[in-house]
Structures are given as structure tokens and as C-alpha cells.
């Protein structure tokens, strides 16, 4: 095969030996990660820049990607985090008045190895049947490697089970955002892979937002003396985040109001004494139906998680870690996975999905208001 023809070929290799040949998209070379699929019809820029996708090769189920280009307003963080990108039809042109560049160029600039021209329906069906798998994309000179060598590289890649990734995506230093409008207090945000829209929504609710590295200690948190604590979304296995669980347990014992989303929900579950487990293929997309037991309504939500809290969805539970009564407040209508927790004896709640949902439905945005009301009520009681 000539050098010219090599440059036009790429292959996605799954852990089970499946191979899908296409064309390079973005940077060329080799990338390894966990193959997952995302079902959103819109919001590819928000997906790519979501730190929760660190370490994952994302397969887009929407067939046409890149037609609206990229801009400087929609990113959820300062860079693209996905390990690799898989699309069926990459747009050849950019057509949107907000576009400032093409997705292909952005992938090249950020060094993201991708593949286009593959049957993403077939890939998604395999992941649904088999579960998320280790995978690799090989293009350029790496495409010419032997099939066995490529498969061996994939199988030697990192496993998400037991993997702590928050240290890779968290801020290195504290930074602050001022409250917008009437100030109600301060909230310490543990950055486990936080998204820009989350911080904006907290500031809009009157919080001075203090964003902290995932390595912050209990003594450092107490010295800051925030009015509330927030745990963000993020990648990796919650069972590998004992330090963050212990930090949260200390804050709960101190009576600090708490709100967590996504990874923060899983860590609250572990702090309360429940276990977590890996889902077969996870929930990823902006069309996930969730039942809110408190209001009796269905919310269409944005989700991105591969792990879940292990707790019964019915009845009032006793926290195994000694934090009183707890109930599952939300659950998935697709598979009955826990989608939210509410502590009844301490001021703490969480949801598994993304109420900020910059690229998706805003059904759950009211949860930021609920958090605000919780903190205002606690401050009034204290006075």
C-alpha cells in the first residue's frame, strides 16, 4: 500500500477484535480509550469539551457531524477532552453564522485522533450488546501496523474500572467567580471535571463561586468557610476517589449544605455508605427520561456516565455511614438506574444527570434554584 493510500485510511479496533475501516478525521496517529456512544442530535462541541469524556473514544449516533462548525462561546472547558472521535458523515462545509472555524481543524489543533466514514449504527449496536469496550483508532503510519499488533495495543489500554481521572481534568489552582445579582453566600466547587455552564448557573443564583482542585484537604476547605459545597461531574471510577469521599463525609458532618451532579452524585452515594457499579454501556446523550419522585414528573435530561449508585429505588433507606434517612429521589425510566439522592436528615442532595445541559434540554435547571433555596434557608436558620 502506498504512502498516499495509507494517509487516506483509518481503522477503529474494538477489544473483541471488531474492525471498522474508514478515513482519518482530525489528527492522525494512534489513540486508545474506552469506546462509548453518545445519542445527542446536537451539541457536538459541548460533548467534545466535556471533561467527563476524558479517556473515552466517543461514537456519535447522529450521522452528520460538523455542519455548524465551532465557535468560542459553546465550549464547556478550555480544551477537547475526548480520547478519540468516531463519526459517520463529517460535514465538508461549515454553514452557521456563529461559526468561527471547522470541527476538523479544531480536532487537528487539539491533537484528537478521529475516524469518519464508518457505520456508527453497527458500532453502537455492538457496544449495546457487548458493553463499552477498550478501543483504538489507528491512522497514518499506525494504520499499517498488523491487525494483531493493533488489537494487542487496544487490549493493553487502561480499564475504566479502578481508574481515578479527576487529577487529570481538575484545575491546578483555586479560582473565583463573583456572584451575579443579589449575593446569598459562597459555594466551594470541587472541580472533578466541572463544566463552564455549571459555574455560570451557580453565579447567577447569587453565589460567590470558589473553584477548588480535587486535592483540597478538609482543613483547607474549613479555612475557606464556604456557605455550601458542590461536587461537579467528572470522569473515572467513583470507587477510586476515596479522598474526595472522605472530604465530603467531613463536610456533611459539619452541616455544610451539599449539591452534587453526575460524578458528584456517585460520590455522595459512597459518602452515605452505598456502593457503586459500572453500567454495561452507560447513559450518554441529551434525551434520557428520568422520573422525579418528588414532583411526579418526567424530565428529559442530558447524561454522561458509565457508573451508577447501587441503592434500591423504593422506600426510605438508612444511610449505612450514619447520616440518617436517605431516599432515591430520581430514577431512569429506561433501566431504573438511580438518578438522584436526597438526604432527609442533613442538607444534601444530588442528581446523576446534568441540569446545566448547555447543549440539551433545560427541564432540570430548576435544581440550581432548589440548591439556592436550601442555602438561603440554612443561613436564615443560623441567624
C-alpha positions in Angstrom: 0.0 0.0 0.0 1.4 3.4 -1.0 2.0 6.3 1.4 -0.8 8.2 -0.3 -3.3 5.5 0.2 -2.2 5.0 3.9 -2.9 8.6 4.5 -6.5 8.1 3.4 -7.2 5.1 5.7 -8.0 4.7 9.4 -9.4 1.9 11.4 -11.3 1.6 14.7 -10.4 -1.6 16.6 -12.6 -2.8 19.5 -11.4 -5.1 22.3 -13.4 -8.0 20.9 -11.4 -7.9 17.7 -14.1 -6.0 15.6 -12.6 -3.7 13.0 -14.2 -0.8 11.2 -12.2 0.8 8.4 -12.8 4.4 7.4 -10.9 7.6 6.8 -8.9 9.9 9.2 -10.8 12.7 10.8 -8.8 15.3 12.7 -5.3 14.4 13.8 -3.7 11.2 12.5 -1.8 8.6 14.6 -2.9 6.3 17.4 -5.3 6.8 20.3 -6.6 4.4 22.9 -9.6 4.7 25.2 -12.9 3.2 26.2 -15.4 3.2 23.3 -18.8 4.7 24.2 -21.7 6.1 22.2 -23.5 9.4 22.6 -27.0 9.8 21.4 -27.3 13.6 21.2 -28.5 15.0 17.8 -26.9 18.4 18.6 -24.2 19.8 20.8 -21.1 18.0 19.5 -18.9 20.9 20.6 -20.2 20.7 24.2 -19.7 16.9 24.1 -16.1 17.2 22.9 -15.1 19.7 25.6 -16.9 17.9 28.5 -14.1 16.7 30.9 -16.3 13.7 31.8 -15.3 12.2 28.4 -11.6 12.1 29.3 -10.2 8.7 28.4 -13.1 7.8 26.1 -13.4 7.3 22.4 -16.8 8.8 21.6 -19.0 7.3 18.9 -21.7 9.8 17.7 -25.0 8.2 16.8 -26.1 11.3 14.9 -25.0 10.7 11.3 -24.0 14.2 10.2 -21.4 16.0 12.4 -19.5 19.3 11.9 -22.0 21.2 9.8 -22.3 24.1 12.2 -18.5 24.3 12.8 -17.1 25.5 16.1 -17.0 28.8 18.0 -15.5 30.3 21.1 -18.9 30.6 23.0 -20.1 26.9 23.3 -17.1 25.0 24.8 -17.6 23.6 28.3 -13.9 23.8 29.1 -10.7 25.1 27.7 -9.9 22.2 25.5 -11.2 19.0 23.9 -11.1 16.1 26.3 -12.2 13.0 24.4 -9.5 10.4 23.7 -10.9 9.9 20.1 -13.8 10.7 17.9 -15.9 8.5 15.6 -18.5 9.9 13.1 -20.3 8.6 10.1 -20.5 11.6 7.8 -18.2 14.5 8.6 -19.5 17.7 7.0 -17.5 19.0 4.1 -18.6 22.6 4.7 -19.3 24.8 7.6 -22.6 26.7 7.4 -23.6 28.7 10.5 -23.5 32.4 11.3 -21.9 31.7 14.7 -19.1 29.5 13.3 -15.5 30.7 13.7 -13.8 27.6 12.4 -14.3 24.0 11.3 -14.5 21.0 13.6 -11.9 19.1 11.6 -9.4 21.9 12.1 -10.2 22.1 15.9 -9.6 18.3 16.2 -6.2 18.7 14.5 -5.2 21.7 16.6 -6.0 19.8 19.8 -4.4 16.6 18.6 -7.5 14.5 18.7 -7.3 11.4 16.5 -10.6 10.5 14.9 -12.2 8.4 12.2 -15.1 9.1 9.7 -16.9 7.1 7.1 -17.7 4.2 9.3 -21.1 2.6 10.1 -21.7 4.2 13.6 -25.1 2.3 13.8 -23.2 -1.1 13.7 -20.7 0.1 16.2 -23.4 1.3 18.6 -25.3 -1.9 18.3 -22.2 -3.9 19.2 -21.5 -1.6 22.2 -25.1 -2.0 23.3 -24.9 -5.8 23.0 -21.4 -6.3 24.4 -21.0 -3.2 26.6 -18.4 -0.5 26.5 -15.0 -1.8 25.4 -11.4 -0.8 25.2 -10.8 0.6 21.7 -8.2 2.3 19.5 -8.1 4.4 16.4 -5.2 3.9 14.1 -4.4 6.2 11.1 -1.4 7.4 9.2 1.7 5.1 9.8 -0.2 3.4 12.6 -2.8 2.1 10.1 -0.1 0.0 8.5 0.5 -2.0 11.7 -0.5 -5.6 11.7 -4.0 -6.5 12.9 -2.6 -8.5 15.8 -0.4 -5.6 16.9 -3.2 -3.1 16.8 -5.5 -5.4 18.8 -2.8 -6.1 21.4 -2.3 -2.3 21.9 -6.0 -2.0 22.5 -6.2 -4.8 25.0 -3.3 -3.4 26.9 -5.0 0.0 27.3 -6.4 1.4 30.5 -9.5 -0.1 32.1 -12.0 2.5 33.5 -12.6 0.2 36.5 -10.5 1.4 39.3 -9.3 4.5 37.4 -9.1 7.9 39.0 -9.1 10.6 36.3 -10.1 13.7 38.4 -6.4 14.6 38.9 -6.1 14.8 35.1 -9.0 17.1 34.5 -9.2 19.2 37.7 -7.9 22.8 38.0 -4.4 23.0 39.4 -5.2 26.2 41.4 -8.1 27.8 43.1 -10.0 30.5 41.1 -13.1 32.6 41.9 -16.2 33.9 40.1 -18.2 36.7 41.7 -21.9 36.3 42.3 -24.3 37.9 39.9 -27.2 39.9 41.3 -28.1 39.6 44.9 -25.4 37.7 46.8 -26.6 34.9 49.1 -23.2 33.4 50.1 -20.3 31.4 48.8 -20.1 27.9 47.4 -17.0 25.8 47.2 -16.9 23.8 44.0 -14.8 20.7 43.9 -13.6 20.6 40.3 -13.7 16.9 39.3 -14.2 17.9 35.7 -16.5 20.9 36.0 -18.2 22.5 33.1 -18.3 26.2 32.4 -22.1 26.4 32.3 -22.3 24.9 35.8 -20.2 27.6 37.3 -22.3 30.2 35.4 -25.6 28.9 36.7 -24.2 28.9 40.3 -23.0 32.5 40.0 -26.4 33.5 38.5 -28.1 32.2 41.7 -26.1 34.7 43.8 -23.2 32.5 44.8 -19.6 33.7 45.0 -18.1 30.6 43.3 -14.8 29.3 44.7 -13.4 26.6 42.4 -11.0 24.2 44.1 -8.6 21.5 42.9 -9.7 17.9 43.6 -6.8 17.6 46.0 -8.1 20.2 48.5 -8.0 19.0 52.1 -10.6 19.1 54.8 -8.6 21.7 56.7 -8.2 23.9 53.6 -11.9 23.7 53.0 -12.8 24.7 56.6 -10.4 27.6 56.3 -12.3 28.9 53.3 -15.5 28.6 55.4 -18.0 28.4 52.4 -21.7 28.5 52.9 -22.2 25.4 50.8 -20.3 22.7 48.9 -20.8 21.5 45.3 -19.3 18.4 43.7 -19.1 18.5 39.9 -19.3 16.0 37.1 -16.1 14.2 36.1 -14.6 11.0 34.6 -13.4 7.8 36.1 -14.5 5.2 38.7 -16.0 6.7 41.9 -14.6 3.7 43.8 -11.1 5.2 43.1 -11.9 8.5 44.7 -11.7 7.7 48.5 -10.1 11.1 49.3 -13.0 13.0 47.8 -15.5 10.8 49.6 -13.8 11.4 53.0 -13.7 15.1 52.3 -17.5 15.0 51.6 -18.2 13.0 54.7 -16.4 15.6 56.8 -18.3 18.4 55.2 -21.6 16.6 55.8 -20.8 16.1 59.5 -20.0 19.8 59.7 -23.6 20.5 58.4 -22.5 22.1 55.1 -25.3 22.1 52.5 -24.3 20.0 49.6 -25.4 19.6 45.9 -23.7 17.1 43.5 -24.2 16.3 39.9 -23.1 13.2 37.9 -19.8 12.1 39.5 -20.8 14.2 42.5 -24.0 12.0 42.8 -21.9 8.9 42.8 -19.5 10.3 45.5 -22.5 11.4 47.7 -23.8 7.8 47.4 -20.4 6.4 48.5 -20.2 9.0 51.3 -23.6 7.9 52.6 -22.3 4.3 52.6 -23.8 2.9 49.4 -21.8 1.2 46.7 -21.3 2.0 43.0 -21.0 -0.2 39.9 -20.2 0.0 36.3 -23.0 0.1 33.8 -22.8 -2.1 30.7 -22.7 0.8 28.2 -23.7 3.8 30.3 -26.0 6.7 29.6 -24.7 9.4 27.2 -26.9 11.9 25.3 -29.4 14.6 25.7 -32.6 12.6 25.6 -32.7 10.4 28.7 -36.0 10.2 30.5 -35.9 10.5 34.3 -38.8 10.2 36.9 -38.7 12.8 39.6 -40.4 11.1 42.6 -40.8 14.4 44.5 -42.8 16.2 41.8 -44.2 13.1 40.0 -43.0 14.4 36.6 -40.8 13.1 33.9 -37.8 15.2 32.9 -35.8 14.7 29.7 -32.2 15.0 30.7 -28.6 15.3 29.5 -26.4 12.5 30.8 -22.9 11.2 30.5 -21.9 8.5 33.0 -20.7 4.9 33.0 -21.1 4.2 36.7 -24.1 4.4 39.0 -25.1 4.3 42.7 -26.2 0.8 44.0 -29.3 1.5 46.0 -33.0 0.4 45.9 -35.2 3.0 44.2 -38.2 2.5 46.5 -38.7 3.4 50.1 -36.7 5.4 52.7 -33.3 4.0 53.4 -31.0 4.3 56.4 -27.5 5.6 55.5 -25.0 2.8 56.1 -22.4 5.5 57.0 -24.6 7.0 59.8 -26.1 10.1 58.0 -29.7 9.3 58.8 -32.5 8.7 56.4 -32.0 8.8 52.6 -34.2 8.3 49.6 -33.6 7.8 45.9 -35.3 10.9 44.5 -34.9 10.2 40.8 -34.5 7.1 38.6 -34.1 6.3 34.9 -37.3 5.3 33.1 -35.2 3.3 30.6 -33.5 0.9 33.1 -34.4 2.0 36.7 -30.8 3.2 37.4 -30.5 5.6 40.4 -30.6 9.2 39.0 -30.7 11.2 42.3 -30.4 11.0 46.0 -31.9 13.1 48.8 -30.8 13.0 52.4 -33.7 13.6 54.8 -31.8 14.4 58.0 -29.0 16.5 56.6 -29.0 19.3 53.9 -27.7 17.2 50.9 -29.0 16.1 47.6 -27.6 15.1 44.2 -28.6 14.0 40.7 -26.9 11.7 38.3 -27.7 13.8 35.2 -26.6 17.3 34.0 -29.1 20.0 35.0 -26.8 22.6 33.3 -27.3 20.8 29.9 -25.9 23.6 27.8 -26.5 21.7 24.6 -29.6 19.9 25.6 -33.0 20.1 27.5 -33.4 22.5 30.4 -36.1 20.6 32.2 -33.8 20.2 35.3 -32.4 23.7 35.5 -34.6 24.3 38.5 -32.3 22.2 40.6 -29.9 25.1 40.9 -32.9 27.1 42.4 -33.5 24.3 44.8 -29.9 24.5 45.9 -30.1 28.2 46.3 -33.3 27.9 48.5 -31.6 25.3 50.6 -28.6 27.5 51.4 -30.8 30.6 52.0 -33.0 28.6 54.4 -29.9 27.3 56.3 -28.4 30.8 56.5 -31.7 32.2 57.9 -31.9 29.4 60.5 -28.3 30.2 61.5 -29.2 33.8 62.1 
